Amino acid sequence: MNVSEEIKRLHELHLAGALSDAEFAQAKAKLLGGINLDAPGTSHGDGPANDLVQEFSQLRRSRGDRWLGGVCGGLGRASGMEAWIWRLVFVLFTLTFGFGVVIYLLLWIFVPDEEIGITKHEY
């Protein structure tokens, strides 16, 4: 359910008398979650989508927790899950559906390696 449907549902509850004016205003503010509707250039309702894009743009392959390409270690770091869980997911997708290896290889190709804190000049 998107934000406009939720607000409509809250409005119907308010009209039915289930919510007071203060409760309606509080629920609406909580639902909007601090979206500034008056700010120019803001696209309404795509806050979580922007968060997801930022998370994926910060995804890096791990150099320390790697078996092959570091994809599972990077996914584990980005998602907060253990890397072995991601490894198990890729194996299960490969065995059941057959495309786990393809996804892994694509991530290995397109996800950049994490940066090392030492440059060539610091050796």
N, CA, C and O atoms as a printed pandas DataFrame, in Angstrom:
     atom_number atom_name residue_name chain_id  residue_number  x_coord  y_coord  z_coord
0              1         N          MET        A               1    0.851   -1.167    0.000
1              2        CA          MET        A               1    0.000    0.000    0.000
2              3         C          MET        A               1    0.900    1.235    0.000
3              4         O          MET        A               1    1.845    1.321    0.785
4              5         N          ASN        A               2    0.602    2.193   -0.887
5              6        CA          ASN        A               2    1.448    3.377   -0.950
6              7         C          ASN        A               2    0.949    4.451    0.020
7              8         O          ASN        A               2   -0.061    4.261    0.697
8              9         N          VAL        A               3    1.642    5.550    0.081
9             10        CA          VAL        A               3    1.373    6.595    1.060
10            11         C          VAL        A               3   -0.011    7.206    0.850
11            12         O          VAL        A               3   -0.734    7.444    1.817
12            13         N          SER        A               4   -0.383    7.461   -0.396
13            14        CA          SER        A               4   -1.679    8.086   -0.644
14            15         C          SER        A               4   -2.832    7.176   -0.217
15            16         O          SER        A               4   -3.841    7.662    0.293
16            17         N          GLU        A               5   -2.697    5.876   -0.415
17            18        CA          GLU        A               5   -3.732    4.945    0.034
18            19         C          GLU        A               5   -3.816    4.902    1.550
19            20         O          GLU        A               5   -4.908    4.822    2.113
20            21         N          GLU        A               6   -2.679    4.955    2.206
21            22        CA          GLU        A               6   -2.660    4.973    3.671
22            23         C          GLU        A               6   -3.322    6.238    4.213
23            24         O          GLU        A               6   -4.090    6.179    5.174
24            25         N          ILE        A               7   -3.024    7.378    3.598
25            26        CA          ILE        A               7   -3.629    8.638    4.052
26            27         C          ILE        A               7   -5.135    8.596    3.822
27            28         O          ILE        A               7   -5.903    9.069    4.660
28            29         N          LYS        A               8   -5.560    8.041    2.705
29            30        CA          LYS        A               8   -6.991    7.914    2.421
30            31         C          LYS        A               8   -7.660    7.040    3.476
31            32         O          LYS        A               8   -8.752    7.355    3.947
32            33         N          ARG        A               9   -7.003    5.941    3.845
33            34        CA          ARG        A               9   -7.545    5.058    4.878
34            35         C          ARG        A               9   -7.636    5.770    6.225
35            36         O          ARG        A               9   -8.622    5.626    6.948
36            37         N          LEU        A              10   -6.601    6.536    6.554
37            38        CA          LEU        A              10   -6.641    7.318    7.796
38            39         C          LEU        A              10   -7.768    8.339    7.768
39            40         O          LEU        A              10   -8.448    8.546    8.773
40            41         N          HIS        A              11   -7.967    8.976    6.619
41            42        CA          HIS        A              11   -9.030    9.972    6.486
42            43         C          HIS        A              11  -10.409    9.331    6.669
43            44         O          HIS        A              11  -11.291    9.914    7.299
44            45         N          GLU        A              12  -10.588    8.132    6.116
45            46        CA          GLU        A              12  -11.858    7.420    6.282
46            47         C          GLU        A              12  -12.093    7.062    7.743
47            48         O          GLU        A              12  -13.216    7.168    8.236
48            49         N          LEU        A              13  -11.038    6.639    8.441
49            50        CA          LEU        A              13  -11.162    6.350    9.870
50            51         C          LEU        A              13  -11.497    7.614   10.654
51            52         O          LEU        A              13  -12.277    7.575   11.605
52            53         N          HIS        A              14  -10.909    8.726   10.252
53            54        CA          HIS        A              14  -11.174   10.009   10.907
54            55         C          HIS        A              14  -12.629   10.421   10.692
55            56         O          HIS        A              14  -13.292   10.873   11.625
56            57         N          LEU        A              15  -13.124   10.265    9.465
57            58        CA          LEU        A              15  -14.518   10.615    9.176
58            59         C          LEU        A              15  -15.500    9.701    9.895
59            60         O          LEU        A              15  -16.587   10.137   10.275
60            61         N          ALA        A              16  -15.131    8.445   10.084
61            62        CA          ALA        A              16  -15.992    7.498   10.781
62            63         C          ALA        A              16  -15.989    7.716   12.289
63            64         O          ALA        A              16  -16.792    7.111   12.999
64            65         N          GLY        A              17  -15.109    8.560   12.784
65            66        CA          GLY        A              17  -15.053    8.855   14.210
66            67         C          GLY        A              17  -14.110    7.955   14.983
67            68         O          GLY        A              17  -14.045    8.049   16.209
68            69         N          ALA        A              18  -13.382    7.090   14.309
69            70        CA          ALA        A              18  -12.457    6.188   14.983
70            71         C          ALA        A              18  -11.190    6.912   15.434
71            72         O          ALA        A              18  -10.520    6.470   16.367
72            73         N          LEU        A              19  -10.859    8.030   14.767
73            74        CA          LEU        A              19   -9.689    8.827   15.127
74            75         C          LEU        A              19  -10.115   10.256   15.433
75            76         O          LEU        A              19  -10.937   10.843   14.730
76            77         N          SER        A              20   -9.538   10.800   16.495
77            78        CA          SER        A              20   -9.785   12.215   16.798
78            79         C          SER        A              20   -8.942   13.078   15.861
79            80         O          SER        A              20   -8.118   12.562   15.107
80            81         N          ASP        A              21   -9.154   14.394   15.914
81            82        CA          ASP        A              21   -8.377   15.300   15.070
82            83         C          ASP        A              21   -6.885   15.191   15.376
83            84         O          ASP        A              21   -6.056   15.160   14.467
84            85         N          ALA        A              22   -6.552   15.131   16.662
85            86        CA          ALA        A              22   -5.148   15.057   17.059
86            87         C          ALA        A              22   -4.537   13.724   16.642
87            88         O          ALA        A              22   -3.401   13.686   16.168
88            89         N          GLU        A              23   -5.279   12.631   16.814
89            90        CA          GLU        A              23   -4.769   11.319   16.415
90            91         C          GLU        A              23   -4.573   11.241   14.906
91            92         O          GLU        A              23   -3.592   10.665   14.435
92            93         N          PHE        A              24   -5.509   11.821   14.140
93            94        CA          PHE        A              24   -5.392   11.832   12.695
94            95         C          PHE        A              24   -4.152   12.607   12.258
95            96         O          PHE        A              24   -3.394   12.148   11.404
96            97         N          ALA        A              25   -3.951   13.794   12.855
97            98        CA          ALA        A              25   -2.799   14.616   12.503
98            99         C          ALA        A              25   -1.496   13.909   12.864
99           100         O          ALA        A              25   -0.528   13.960   12.105
100          101         N          GLN        A              26   -1.470   13.246   14.025
101          102        CA          GLN        A              26   -0.267   12.547   14.462
102          103         C          GLN        A              26    0.028   11.349   13.553
103          104         O          GLN        A              26    1.178   11.127   13.173
104          105         N          ALA        A              27   -0.998   10.585   13.208
105          106        CA          ALA        A              27   -0.801    9.421   12.342
106          107         C          ALA        A              27   -0.366    9.849   10.943
107          108         O          ALA        A              27    0.474    9.200   10.321
108          109         N          LYS        A              28   -0.937   10.934   10.459
109          110        CA          LYS        A              28   -0.568   11.434    9.137
110          111         C          LYS        A              28    0.888   11.900    9.121
111          112         O          LYS        A              28    1.625   11.617    8.177
112          113         N          ALA        A              29    1.300   12.623   10.179
113          114        CA          ALA        A              29    2.683   13.088   10.263
114          115         C          ALA        A              29    3.650   11.912   10.366
115          116         O          ALA        A              29    4.723   11.924    9.762
116          117         N          LYS        A              30    3.259   10.893   11.140
117          118        CA          LYS        A              30    4.111    9.718   11.268
118          119         C          LYS        A              30    4.216    8.970    9.947
119          120         O          LYS        A              30    5.282    8.462    9.600
120          121         N          LEU        A              31    3.115    8.902    9.213
121          122        CA          LEU        A              31    3.104    8.215    7.929
122          123         C          LEU        A              31    3.974    8.930    6.902
123          124         O          LEU        A              31    4.698    8.295    6.137
124          125         N          LEU        A              32    3.896   10.233    6.895
125          126        CA          LEU        A              32    4.712   11.003    5.958
126          127         C          LEU        A              32    6.177   10.958    6.339
127          128         O          LEU        A              32    7.038   11.119    5.474
128          129         N          GLY        A              33    6.480   10.747    7.592
129          130        CA          GLY        A              33    7.845   10.528    8.038
130          131         C          GLY        A              33    8.802   11.662    7.757
131          132         O          GLY        A              33    9.965   11.421    7.432
132          133         N          GLY        A              34    8.344   12.879    7.873
133          134        CA          GLY        A              34    9.218   14.026    7.683
134          135         C          GLY        A              34    9.437   14.408    6.240
135          136         O          GLY        A              34   10.375   15.151    5.950
136          137         N          ILE        A              35    8.604   13.926    5.308
137          138        CA          ILE        A              35    8.731   14.336    3.910
138          139         C          ILE        A              35    8.289   15.782    3.815
139          140         O          ILE        A              35    7.175   16.125    4.210
140          141         N          ASN        A              36    9.151   16.620    3.298
141          142        CA          ASN        A              36    8.833   18.032    3.155
142          143         C          ASN        A              36    8.105   18.224    1.834
143          144         O          ASN        A              36    8.722   18.231    0.769
144          145         N          LEU        A              37    6.776   18.381    1.913
145          146        CA          LEU        A              37    5.974   18.488    0.704
146          147         C          LEU        A              37    6.103   19.846    0.040
147          148         O          LEU        A              37    5.762   19.986   -1.135
148          149         N          ASP        A              38    6.590   20.854    0.763
149          150        CA          ASP        A              38    6.684   22.197    0.208
150          151         C          ASP        A              38    8.024   22.477   -0.446
151          152         O          ASP        A              38    8.174   23.491   -1.128
152          153         N          ALA        A              39    8.996   21.608   -0.256
153          154        CA          ALA        A              39   10.325   21.848   -0.806
154          155         C          ALA        A              39   10.312   21.665   -2.316
155          156         O          ALA        A              39    9.777   20.676   -2.818
156          157         N          PRO        A              40   10.898   22.611   -3.044
157          158        CA          PRO        A              40   10.912   22.462   -4.495
158          159         C          PRO        A              40   11.852   21.344   -4.920
159          160         O          PRO        A              40   12.928   21.161   -4.350
160          161         N          GLY        A              41   11.422   20.601   -5.933
161          162        CA          GLY        A              41   12.270   19.554   -6.490
162          163         C          GLY        A              41   12.240   18.250   -5.742
163          164         O          GLY        A              41   12.995   17.333   -6.067
164          165         N          THR        A              42   11.367   18.142   -4.724
165          166        CA          THR        A              42   11.286   16.869   -4.034
166          167         C          THR        A              42   10.266   16.003   -4.725
167          168         O          THR        A              42    9.180   16.459   -5.083
168          169         N          SER        A              43   10.622   14.750   -4.909
169          170        CA          SER        A              43    9.665   13.809   -5.468
170          171         C          SER        A              43    9.005   13.101   -4.303
171          172         O          SER        A              43    9.689   12.535   -3.450
172          173         N          HIS        A              44    7.718   13.127   -4.259
173          174        CA          HIS        A              44    6.969   12.645   -3.109
174          175         C          HIS        A              44    6.939   11.136   -3.068
175          176         O          HIS        A              44    6.619   10.480   -4.060
176          177         N          GLY        A              45    7.276   10.584   -1.904
177          178        CA          GLY        A              45    7.094    9.175   -1.665
178          179         C          GLY        A              45    8.219    8.269   -2.125
179          180         O          GLY        A              45    8.057    7.050   -2.055
180          181         N          ASP        A              46    9.347    8.780   -2.591
181          182        CA          ASP        A              46   10.399    7.868   -3.019
182          183         C          ASP        A              46   11.578    7.895   -2.061
183          184         O          ASP        A              46   12.711    7.668   -2.486
184          185         N          GLY        A              47   11.350    8.162   -0.787
185          186        CA          GLY        A              47   12.413    8.138    0.194
186          187         C          GLY        A              47   13.046    6.768    0.355
187          188         O          GLY        A              47   14.270    6.652    0.295
188          189         N          PRO        A              48   12.235    5.711    0.562
189          190        CA          PRO        A              48   12.824    4.381    0.683
190          191         C          PRO        A              48   13.535    3.930   -0.584
191          192         O          PRO        A              48   14.528    3.207   -0.509
192          193         N          ALA        A              49   13.045    4.342   -1.739
193          194        CA          ALA        A              49   13.716    3.971   -2.991
194          195         C          ALA        A              49   15.089    4.621   -3.070
195          196         O          ALA        A              49   16.050    3.995   -3.518
196          197         N          ASN        A              50   15.186    5.883   -2.634
197          198        CA          ASN        A              50   16.481    6.557   -2.624
198          199         C          ASN        A              50   17.435    5.892   -1.642
199          200         O          ASN        A              50   18.631    5.785   -1.915
200          201         N          ASP        A              51   16.914    5.442   -0.496
201          202        CA          ASP        A              51   17.751    4.739    0.471
202          203         C          ASP        A              51   18.298    3.446   -0.130
203          204         O          ASP        A              51   19.463    3.103    0.073
204          205         N          LEU        A              52   17.456    2.738   -0.863
205          206        CA          LEU        A              52   17.883    1.496   -1.482
206          207         C          LEU        A              52   18.949    1.740   -2.539
207          208         O          LEU        A              52   19.911    0.978   -2.644
208          209         N          VAL        A              53   18.784    2.790   -3.315
209          210        CA          VAL        A              53   19.780    3.133   -4.339
210          211         C          VAL        A              53   21.104    3.496   -3.679
211          212         O          VAL        A              53   22.164    3.108   -4.171
212          213         N          GLN        A              54   21.061    4.234   -2.569
213          214        CA          GLN        A              54   22.288    4.594   -1.865
214          215         C          GLN        A              54   22.980    3.360   -1.293
215          216         O          GLN        A              54   24.208    3.267   -1.311
216          217         N          GLU        A              55   22.186    2.408   -0.781
217          218        CA          GLU        A              55   22.778    1.182   -0.250
218          219         C          GLU        A              55   23.493    0.396   -1.346
219          220         O          GLU        A              55   24.603   -0.097   -1.142
220          221         N          PHE        A              56   22.849    0.281   -2.511
221          222        CA          PHE        A              56   23.479   -0.461   -3.603
222          223         C          PHE        A              56   24.684    0.273   -4.168
223          224         O          PHE        A              56   25.637   -0.365   -4.618
224          225         N          SER        A              57   24.660    1.596   -4.153
225          226        CA          SER        A              57   25.812    2.324   -4.683
226          227         C          SER        A              57   27.017    2.205   -3.748
227          228         O          SER        A              57   28.154    2.395   -4.178
228          229         N          GLN        A              58   26.777    1.893   -2.476
229          230        CA          GLN        A              58   27.876    1.724   -1.526
230          231         C          GLN        A              58   28.326    0.269   -1.403
231          232         O          GLN        A              58   29.251   -0.029   -0.647
232          233         N          LEU        A              59   27.685   -0.635   -2.137
233          234        CA          LEU        A              59   28.040   -2.049   -2.085
234          235         C          LEU        A              59   29.410   -2.272   -2.714
235          236         O          LEU        A              59   29.670   -1.832   -3.834
236          237         N          ARG        A              60   30.273   -2.952   -1.990
237          238        CA          ARG        A              60   31.624   -3.261   -2.461
238          239         C          ARG        A              60   31.926   -4.724   -2.164
239          240         O          ARG        A              60   31.433   -5.285   -1.186
240          241         N          ARG        A              61   32.741   -5.334   -3.018
241          242        CA          ARG        A              61   33.190   -6.699   -2.767
242          243         C          ARG        A              61   34.242   -6.670   -1.670
243          244         O          ARG        A              61   35.102   -5.790   -1.644
244          245         N          SER        A              62   34.167   -7.630   -0.774
245          246        CA          SER        A              62   35.065   -7.677    0.375
246          247         C          SER        A              62   36.440   -8.203   -0.031
247          248         O          SER        A              62   36.554   -9.101   -0.865
248          249         N          ARG        A              63   37.471   -7.635    0.566
249          250        CA          ARG        A              63   38.830   -8.150    0.365
250          251         C          ARG        A              63   39.236   -9.080    1.493
251          252         O          ARG        A              63   40.086   -9.951    1.306
252          253         N          GLY        A              64   38.642   -8.907    2.652
253          254        CA          GLY        A              64   39.016   -9.726    3.793
254          255         C          GLY        A              64   38.189  -10.997    3.924
255          256         O          GLY        A              64   38.715  -12.042    4.307
256          257         N          ASP        A              65   36.910  -10.918    3.613
257          258        CA          ASP        A              65   36.013  -12.060    3.744
258          259         C          ASP        A              65   35.636  -12.540    2.354
259          260         O          ASP        A              65   34.540  -12.269    1.865
260          261         N          ARG        A              66   36.570  -13.267    1.716
261          262        CA          ARG        A              66   36.305  -13.725    0.358
262          263         C          ARG        A              66   36.748  -15.154    0.183
263          264         O          ARG        A              66   37.776  -15.577    0.711
264          265         N          TRP        A              67   35.941  -15.903   -0.579
265          266        CA          TRP        A              67   36.329  -17.238   -0.999
266          267         C          TRP        A              67   36.688  -17.205   -2.466
267          268         O          TRP        A              67   37.714  -17.749   -2.874
268          269         N          LEU        A              68   35.843  -16.565   -3.266
269          270        CA          LEU        A              68   36.136  -16.427   -4.693
270          271         C          LEU        A              68   36.343  -14.956   -5.035
271          272         O          LEU        A              68   37.475  -14.504   -5.206
272          273         N          GLY        A              69   35.257  -14.225   -5.134
273          274        CA          GLY        A              69   35.355  -12.841   -5.570
274          275         C          GLY        A              69   35.037  -11.822   -4.506
275          276         O          GLY        A              69   35.159  -10.624   -4.759
276          277         N          GLY        A              70   34.631  -12.252   -3.314
277          278        CA          GLY        A              70   34.292  -11.323   -2.247
278          279         C          GLY        A              70   32.880  -10.792   -2.304
279          280         O          GLY        A              70   32.529   -9.878   -1.558
280          281         N          VAL        A              71   32.050  -11.361   -3.195
281          282        CA          VAL        A              71   30.679  -10.885   -3.349
282          283         C          VAL        A              71   29.871  -11.146   -2.081
283          284         O          VAL        A              71   29.192  -10.246   -1.586
284          285         N          CYS        A              72   29.935  -12.343   -1.561
285          286        CA          CYS        A              72   29.149  -12.692   -0.379
286          287         C          CYS        A              72   29.616  -11.927    0.858
287          288         O          CYS        A              72   28.796  -11.544    1.693
288          289         N          GLY        A              73   30.913  -11.704    0.982
289          290        CA          GLY        A              73   31.418  -10.898    2.090
290          291         C          GLY        A              73   30.928   -9.469    2.006
291          292         O          GLY        A              73   30.576   -8.877    3.026
292          293         N          GLY        A              74   30.897   -8.898    0.801
293          294        CA          GLY        A              74   30.389   -7.542    0.614
294          295         C          GLY        A              74   28.899   -7.449    0.863
295          296         O          GLY        A              74   28.425   -6.493    1.477
296          297         N          LEU        A              75   28.147   -8.451    0.383
297          298        CA          LEU        A              75   26.713   -8.469    0.647
298          299         C          LEU        A              75   26.425   -8.628    2.134
299          300         O          LEU        A              75   25.491   -8.026    2.662
300          301         N          GLY        A              76   27.230   -9.437    2.800
301          302        CA          GLY        A              76   27.061   -9.614    4.233
302          303         C          GLY        A              76   27.314   -8.327    5.000
303          304         O          GLY        A              76   26.583   -8.004    5.936
304          305         N          ARG        A              77   28.336   -7.599    4.609
305          306        CA          ARG        A              77   28.644   -6.334    5.257
306          307         C          ARG        A              77   27.543   -5.304    4.989
307          308         O          ARG        A              77   27.152   -4.563    5.892
308          309         N          ALA        A              78   27.045   -5.257    3.755
309          310        CA          ALA        A              78   26.028   -4.277    3.390
310          311         C          ALA        A              78   24.676   -4.581    4.022
311          312         O          ALA        A              78   23.940   -3.662    4.381
312          313         N          SER        A              79   24.340   -5.869    4.161
313          314        CA          SER        A              79   23.024   -6.229    4.670
314          315         C          SER        A              79   22.999   -6.473    6.170
315          316         O          SER        A              79   21.926   -6.498    6.773
316          317         N          GLY        A              80   24.160   -6.652    6.778
317          318        CA          GLY        A              80   24.207   -6.927    8.207
318          319         C          GLY        A              80   24.044   -8.412    8.525
319          320         O          GLY        A              80   23.968   -8.793    9.693
320          321         N          MET        A              81   23.990   -9.251    7.489
321          322        CA          MET        A              81   23.893  -10.692    7.694
322          323         C          MET        A              81   25.284  -11.299    7.572
323          324         O          MET        A              81   26.208  -10.674    7.052
324          325         N          GLU        A              82   25.413  -12.515    8.057
325          326        CA          GLU        A              82   26.681  -13.222    7.941
326          327         C          GLU        A              82   26.919  -13.600    6.480
327          328         O          GLU        A              82   25.970  -13.854    5.738
328          329         N          ALA        A              83   28.177  -13.634    6.073
329          330        CA          ALA        A              83   28.528  -13.958    4.693
330          331         C          ALA        A              83   28.189  -15.402    4.354
331          332         O          ALA        A              83   27.881  -15.694    3.199
332          333         N          TRP        A              84   28.236  -16.321    5.326
333          334        CA          TRP        A              84   27.928  -17.720    5.037
334          335         C          TRP        A              84   26.478  -17.897    4.632
335          336         O          TRP        A              84   26.149  -18.815    3.881
336          337         N          ILE        A              85   25.595  -17.014    5.128
337          338        CA          ILE        A              85   24.183  -17.087    4.736
338          339         C          ILE        A              85   24.045  -16.753    3.259
339          340         O          ILE        A              85   23.303  -17.413    2.531
340          341         N          TRP        A              86   24.771  -15.711    2.815
341          342        CA          TRP        A              86   24.737  -15.352    1.393
342          343         C          TRP        A              86   25.324  -16.461    0.541
343          344         O          TRP        A              86   24.819  -16.738   -0.547
344          345         N          ARG        A              87   26.394  -17.105    1.024
345          346        CA          ARG        A              87   26.972  -18.215    0.276
346          347         C          ARG        A              87   25.963  -19.352    0.129
347          348         O          ARG        A              87   25.829  -19.946   -0.940
348          349         N          LEU        A              88   25.265  -19.641    1.211
349          350        CA          LEU        A              88   24.247  -20.686    1.185
350          351         C          LEU        A              88   23.117  -20.318    0.218
351          352         O          LEU        A              88   22.619  -21.180   -0.505
352          353         N          VAL        A              89   22.714  -19.055    0.200
353          354        CA          VAL        A              89   21.663  -18.603   -0.719
354          355         C          VAL        A              89   22.097  -18.811   -2.163
355          356         O          VAL        A              89   21.316  -19.309   -2.974
356          357         N          PHE        A              90   23.321  -18.441   -2.494
357          358        CA          PHE        A              90   23.809  -18.618   -3.860
358          359         C          PHE        A              90   23.882  -20.094   -4.245
359          360         O          PHE        A              90   23.545  -20.458   -5.371
360          361         N          VAL        A              91   24.321  -20.948   -3.317
361          362        CA          VAL        A              91   24.376  -22.380   -3.604
362          363         C          VAL        A              91   22.966  -22.938   -3.810
363          364         O          VAL        A              91   22.735  -23.713   -4.738
364          365         N          LEU        A              92   22.026  -22.547   -2.948
365          366        CA          LEU        A              92   20.655  -23.035   -3.088
366          367         C          LEU        A              92   20.012  -22.556   -4.386
367          368         O          LEU        A              92   19.307  -23.320   -5.046
368          369         N          PHE        A              93   20.250  -21.295   -4.759
369          370        CA          PHE        A              93   19.709  -20.794   -6.011
370          371         C          PHE        A              93   20.330  -21.513   -7.206
371          372         O          PHE        A              93   19.665  -21.733   -8.218
372          373         N          THR        A              94   21.594  -21.875   -7.086
373          374        CA          THR        A              94   22.239  -22.606   -8.176
374          375         C          THR        A              94   21.660  -24.011   -8.296
375          376         O          THR        A              94   21.370  -24.475   -9.399
376          377         N          LEU        A              95   21.493  -24.687   -7.165
377          378        CA          LEU        A              95   21.003  -26.059   -7.198
378          379         C          LEU        A              95   19.523  -26.149   -7.564
379          380         O          LEU        A              95   19.124  -27.079   -8.264
380          381         N          THR        A              96   18.709  -25.212   -7.111
381          382        CA          THR        A              96   17.272  -25.321   -7.352
382          383         C          THR        A              96   16.833  -24.647   -8.648
383          384         O          THR        A              96   16.055  -25.223   -9.409
384          385         N          PHE        A              97   17.313  -23.452   -8.905
385          386        CA          PHE        A              97   16.854  -22.704  -10.075
386          387         C          PHE        A              97   17.898  -22.643  -11.190
387          388         O          PHE        A              97   17.546  -22.459  -12.355
388          389         N          GLY        A              98   19.167  -22.793  -10.846
389          390        CA          GLY        A              98   20.212  -22.804  -11.845
390          391         C          GLY        A              98   20.811  -21.464  -12.195
391          392         O          GLY        A              98   21.698  -21.396  -13.046
392          393         N          PHE        A              99   20.358  -20.401  -11.571
393          394        CA          PHE        A              99   20.895  -19.094  -11.951
394          395         C          PHE        A              99   21.680  -18.405  -10.842
395          396         O          PHE        A              99   22.010  -17.227  -10.974
396          397         N          GLY        A             100   21.984  -19.098   -9.767
397          398        CA          GLY        A             100   22.776  -18.512   -8.694
398          399         C          GLY        A             100   24.181  -18.158   -9.141
399          400         O          GLY        A             100   24.717  -17.124   -8.743
400          401         N          VAL        A             101   24.783  -19.005   -9.963
401          402        CA          VAL        A             101   26.134  -18.751  -10.461
402          403         C          VAL        A             101   26.138  -17.530  -11.379
403          404         O          VAL        A             101   27.071  -16.728  -11.344
404          405         N          VAL        A             102   25.106  -17.392  -12.189
405          406        CA          VAL        A             102   25.024  -16.245  -13.101
406          407         C          VAL        A             102   24.931  -14.944  -12.319
407          408         O          VAL        A             102   25.615  -13.972  -12.643
408          409         N          ILE        A             103   24.092  -14.920  -11.293
409          410        CA          ILE        A             103   23.965  -13.713  -10.466
410          411         C          ILE        A             103   25.288  -13.408   -9.777
411          412         O          ILE        A             103   25.723  -12.257   -9.736
412          413         N          TYR        A             104   25.928  -14.444   -9.235
413          414        CA          TYR        A             104   27.215  -14.245   -8.568
414          415         C          TYR        A             104   28.243  -13.665   -9.530
415          416         O          TYR        A             104   28.951  -12.717   -9.190
416          417         N          LEU        A             105   28.323  -14.225  -10.719
417          418        CA          LEU        A             105   29.290  -13.733  -11.710
418          419         C          LEU        A             105   28.992  -12.288  -12.116
419          420         O          LEU        A             105   29.913  -11.485  -12.262
420          421         N          LEU        A             106   27.725  -11.957  -12.298
421          422        CA          LEU        A             106   27.369  -10.572  -12.631
422          423         C          LEU        A             106   27.744   -9.607  -11.511
423          424         O          LEU        A             106   28.248   -8.513  -11.766
424          425         N          LEU        A             107   27.496  -10.021  -10.269
425          426        CA          LEU        A             107   27.896   -9.174   -9.142
426          427         C          LEU        A             107   29.415   -9.060   -9.067
427          428         O          LEU        A             107   29.937   -7.992   -8.748
428          429         N          TRP        A             108   30.119  -10.130   -9.352
429          430        CA          TRP        A             108   31.577  -10.119   -9.340
430          431         C          TRP        A             108   32.108   -9.141  -10.390
431          432         O          TRP        A             108   33.098   -8.448  -10.156
432          433         N          ILE        A             109   31.450   -9.090  -11.535
433          434        CA          ILE        A             109   31.882   -8.197  -12.616
434          435         C          ILE        A             109   31.527   -6.747  -12.328
435          436         O          ILE        A             109   32.361   -5.860  -12.513
436          437         N          PHE        A             110   30.297   -6.489  -11.876
437          438        CA          PHE        A             110   29.799   -5.114  -11.805
438          439         C          PHE        A             110   29.942   -4.428  -10.454
439          440         O          PHE        A             110   29.870   -3.201  -10.390
440          441         N          VAL        A             111   30.141   -5.170   -9.382
441          442        CA          VAL        A             111   30.329   -4.548   -8.073
442          443         C          VAL        A             111   31.814   -4.298   -7.882
443          444         O          VAL        A             111   32.614   -5.227   -7.986
444          445         N          PRO        A             112   32.195   -3.056   -7.603
445          446        CA          PRO        A             112   33.620   -2.760   -7.456
446          447         C          PRO        A             112   34.203   -3.355   -6.182
447          448         O          PRO        A             112   33.496   -3.599   -5.205
448          449         N          ASP        A             113   35.502   -3.578   -6.220
449          450        CA          ASP        A             113   36.246   -4.076   -5.074
450          451         C          ASP        A             113   36.368   -2.968   -4.047
451          452         O          ASP        A             113   36.469   -1.795   -4.406
452          453         N          GLU        A             114   36.360   -3.334   -2.752
453          454        CA          GLU        A             114   36.512   -2.301   -1.740
454          455         C          GLU        A             114   37.924   -1.728   -1.788
455          456         O          GLU        A             114   38.872   -2.406   -2.184
456          457         N          GLU        A             115   38.042   -0.497   -1.388
457          458        CA          GLU        A             115   39.324    0.213   -1.449
458          459         C          GLU        A             115   40.248   -0.265   -0.347
459          460         O          GLU        A             115   39.813   -0.574    0.762
460          461         N          ILE        A             116   41.505   -0.319   -0.666
461          462        CA          ILE        A             116   42.534   -0.591    0.334
462          463         C          ILE        A             116   43.011    0.755    0.849
463          464         O          ILE        A             116   43.149    1.711    0.085
464          465         N          GLY        A             117   43.259    0.823    2.134
465          466        CA          GLY        A             117   43.675    2.085    2.721
466          467         C          GLY        A             117   45.082    2.521    2.336
467          468         O          GLY        A             117   45.484    3.638    2.662
468          469         N          ILE        A             118   45.840    1.668    1.650
469          470        CA          ILE        A             118   47.214    1.979    1.289
470          471         C          ILE        A             118   47.296    2.199   -0.223
471          472         O          ILE        A             118   46.840    1.369   -1.009
472          473         N          THR        A             119   47.872    3.307   -0.607
473          474        CA          THR        A             119   48.088    3.557   -2.027
474          475         C          THR        A             119   49.494    3.114   -2.414
475          476         O          THR        A             119   50.274    2.727   -1.544
476          477         N          LYS        A             120   49.829    3.162   -3.675
477          478        CA          LYS        A             120   51.151    2.739   -4.137
478          479         C          LYS        A             120   52.265    3.583   -3.550
479          480         O          LYS        A             120   53.374    3.093   -3.341
480          481         N          HIS        A             121   51.979    4.850   -3.281
481          482        CA          HIS        A             121   53.017    5.746   -2.773
482          483         C          HIS        A             121   53.311    5.539   -1.284
483          484         O          HIS        A             121   54.315    6.044   -0.782
484          485         N          GLU        A             122   52.447    4.803   -0.571
485          486        CA          GLU        A             122   52.627    4.613    0.856
486          487         C          GLU        A             122   53.423    3.356    1.180
487          488         O          GLU        A             122   53.653    3.090    2.359
488          489         N          TYR        A             123   53.850    2.582    0.212
489          490        CA          TYR        A             123   54.601    1.353    0.486
490          491         C          TYR        A             123   55.859    1.656    1.205
491          492         O          TYR        A             123   56.624    0.745    1.522
